[in-house]
Amino acid sequence: MKRVTTTTALLLALATAACAPAPEPYQPPAPVVTPGIDPVTGQPIDVTPGLNDREPDTCHAADYQYLKGQNQSSVTAAGITRPTRFVTPGGIVSQEEYDSFRINFHLDPMGTVVRITCG
Protein backbone atom coordinates (compact mmCIF):
# COMPACT_ATOMS: atom_id res chain seq x y z
CA MET A 1 0.00 0.00 0.00
CA LYS A 2 2.87 2.34 0.75
CA ARG A 3 4.20 1.84 -2.79
CA VAL A 4 0.83 2.86 -4.30
CA THR A 5 0.75 6.03 -2.19
CA THR A 6 4.29 7.00 -3.26
CA THR A 7 3.50 6.32 -6.92
CA THR A 8 0.26 8.29 -6.71
CA ALA A 9 2.03 11.23 -5.05
CA LEU A 10 4.73 11.16 -7.74
CA LEU A 11 2.15 11.11 -10.54
CA LEU A 12 0.22 13.93 -8.90
CA ALA A 13 3.42 16.04 -8.63
CA LEU A 14 4.30 15.40 -12.29
CA ALA A 15 0.79 16.27 -13.44
CA THR A 16 0.87 19.51 -11.46
CA ALA A 17 4.31 20.45 -12.86
CA ALA A 18 3.14 19.80 -16.42
CA CYS A 19 0.33 22.35 -16.00
CA ALA A 20 2.62 25.14 -14.80
CA PRO A 21 3.33 27.93 -17.33
CA ALA A 22 6.66 27.85 -19.14
CA PRO A 23 9.30 30.18 -17.71
CA GLU A 24 9.84 33.49 -19.53
CA PRO A 25 12.87 33.48 -21.88
CA TYR A 26 15.81 35.59 -20.71
CA GLN A 27 15.70 39.15 -22.04
CA PRO A 28 18.97 41.10 -21.64
CA PRO A 29 18.45 44.64 -20.34
CA ALA A 30 18.12 47.30 -23.03
CA PRO A 31 21.20 49.53 -23.41
CA VAL A 32 20.87 53.02 -21.97
CA VAL A 33 20.99 55.62 -24.76
CA THR A 34 21.60 59.21 -23.73
CA PRO A 35 20.76 61.88 -26.34
CA GLY A 36 23.77 63.97 -27.25
CA ILE A 37 26.29 61.29 -26.16
CA ASP A 38 28.06 59.03 -28.67
CA PRO A 39 27.21 55.45 -27.55
CA VAL A 40 30.59 54.14 -28.73
CA THR A 41 33.01 56.78 -27.41
CA GLY A 42 30.91 58.28 -24.63
CA GLN A 43 31.84 61.76 -25.87
CA PRO A 44 29.30 64.58 -26.32
CA ILE A 45 28.09 65.10 -29.90
CA ASP A 46 26.33 67.99 -31.61
CA VAL A 47 22.68 67.05 -32.12
CA THR A 48 21.73 70.20 -34.02
CA PRO A 49 19.65 69.15 -37.04
CA GLY A 50 20.87 70.08 -40.49
CA LEU A 51 24.25 69.34 -41.99
CA ASN A 52 25.13 67.18 -38.99
CA ASP A 53 22.76 64.59 -40.46
CA ARG A 54 24.68 64.41 -43.74
CA GLU A 55 28.09 62.92 -43.06
CA PRO A 56 30.74 62.58 -40.39
CA ASP A 57 33.60 65.08 -40.09
CA THR A 58 34.98 64.40 -43.60
CA CYS A 59 36.64 67.82 -43.82
CA HIS A 60 38.27 67.51 -40.37
CA ALA A 61 36.51 70.63 -39.12
CA ALA A 62 37.23 69.49 -35.56
CA ASP A 63 40.92 70.23 -36.19
CA TYR A 64 40.09 73.91 -36.74
CA GLN A 65 37.72 74.57 -33.84
CA TYR A 66 40.43 76.70 -32.24
CA LEU A 67 39.59 79.34 -34.88
CA LYS A 68 36.16 80.00 -33.35
CA GLY A 69 36.08 83.58 -32.12
CA GLN A 70 38.78 84.65 -34.60
CA ASN A 71 38.23 86.94 -37.60
CA GLN A 72 38.41 86.06 -41.29
CA SER A 73 42.02 87.25 -41.67
CA SER A 74 43.13 84.96 -38.83
CA VAL A 75 41.55 82.00 -40.63
CA THR A 76 43.29 82.97 -43.86
CA ALA A 77 46.61 83.34 -42.01
CA ALA A 78 46.22 79.84 -40.51
CA GLY A 79 47.42 78.41 -43.84
CA ILE A 80 44.66 75.85 -44.28
CA THR A 81 45.36 73.77 -47.39
CA ARG A 82 41.85 72.29 -47.67
CA PRO A 83 39.08 74.04 -49.63
CA THR A 84 37.39 76.65 -47.44
CA ARG A 85 34.37 78.94 -47.66
CA PHE A 86 33.24 81.87 -45.55
CA VAL A 87 29.50 82.01 -44.92
CA THR A 88 28.21 85.45 -44.00
CA PRO A 89 24.96 86.11 -42.11
CA GLY A 90 22.08 85.99 -44.57
CA GLY A 91 24.38 84.64 -47.26
CA ILE A 92 23.00 82.02 -49.61
CA VAL A 93 24.64 78.60 -49.42
CA SER A 94 23.66 76.45 -52.38
CA GLN A 95 23.25 72.74 -51.74
CA GLU A 96 24.11 72.09 -55.39
CA GLU A 97 27.73 72.95 -54.70
CA TYR A 98 27.93 70.93 -51.48
CA ASP A 99 31.43 69.53 -50.95
CA SER A 100 31.87 67.32 -47.89
CA PHE A 101 35.63 67.97 -47.90
CA ARG A 102 35.32 71.80 -47.78
CA ILE A 103 35.46 73.63 -44.46
CA ASN A 104 32.76 76.28 -43.94
CA PHE A 105 33.54 79.13 -41.57
CA HIS A 106 30.26 80.76 -40.51
CA LEU A 107 30.72 84.42 -39.58
CA ASP A 108 28.62 86.72 -37.43
CA PRO A 109 27.82 90.31 -38.53
CA MET A 110 31.13 91.49 -37.04
CA GLY A 111 33.12 88.98 -39.15
CA THR A 112 33.93 86.65 -36.26
CA VAL A 113 33.85 82.88 -36.78
CA VAL A 114 30.94 81.45 -34.78
CA ARG A 115 30.64 77.96 -36.29
CA ILE A 116 32.79 75.61 -38.37
CA THR A 117 31.22 72.85 -40.49
CA CYS A 118 31.86 70.68 -43.52
CA GLY A 119 30.16 71.42 -46.80
SULKA-V481435 format. One record per residue. N is the residue number from 0. PHI is phi in degrees with one decimal (* if undefined). Layout:
N|PHI / N|PHI
This chain:
0|* / 1|-64.3 / 2|-66.0 / 3|-67.0 / 4|-66.1 / 5|-65.9 / 6|-65.5 / 7|-63.7 / 8|-63.6 / 9|-64.5 / 10|-64.3 / 11|-65.1 / 12|-66.0 / 13|-65.3 / 14|-64.5 / 15|-67.0 / 16|-66.8 / 17|-69.4 / 18|-86.8 / 19|-69.8 / 20|-67.5 / 21|-67.9 / 22|-67.8 / 23|-66.6 / 24|-67.8 / 25|-67.6 / 26|-115.1 / 27|-65.3 / 28|-64.0 / 29|-69.4 / 30|-66.6 / 31|-83.7 / 32|-111.9 / 33|-104.4 / 34|-60.6 / 35|86.4 / 36|-122.8 / 37|-67.1 / 38|-67.2 / 39|-86.5 / 40|-92.6 / 41|80.4 / 42|-89.3 / 43|-67.2 / 44|-128.3 / 45|-79.0 / 46|-105.6 / 47|-65.0 / 48|-68.6 / 49|128.2 / 50|-66.2 / 51|-63.7 / 52|-79.0 / 53|-73.5 / 54|-148.5 / 55|-71.6 / 56|-72.5 / 57|-71.5 / 58|-94.8 / 59|61.2 / 60|-61.2 / 61|-61.3 / 62|-70.3 / 63|-114.1 / 64|-64.0 / 65|-66.4 / 66|-84.5 / 67|-61.7 / 68|89.2 / 69|-90.4 / 70|-95.7 / 71|-61.5 / 72|-67.7 / 73|-67.7 / 74|-66.2 / 75|-61.9 / 76|-72.4 / 77|-69.5 / 78|69.7 / 79|-71.5 / 80|-91.3 / 81|-79.4 / 82|-62.9 / 83|-131.4 / 84|-149.4 / 85|-101.8 / 86|-109.2 / 87|-89.8 / 88|-59.8 / 89|79.1 / 90|-72.2 / 91|-91.0 / 92|-116.0 / 93|-77.4 / 94|-77.9 / 95|-67.9 / 96|-102.8 / 97|-61.6 / 98|-134.0 / 99|-66.4 / 100|-96.1 / 101|-88.7 / 102|-98.7 / 103|-99.9 / 104|-106.1 / 105|-87.1 / 106|-105.9 / 107|-90.3 / 108|-59.4 / 109|-87.3 / 110|87.5 / 111|-95.6 / 112|-69.9 / 113|-113.2 / 114|-155.1 / 115|-129.6 / 116|-137.8 / 117|-93.6 / 118|143.0
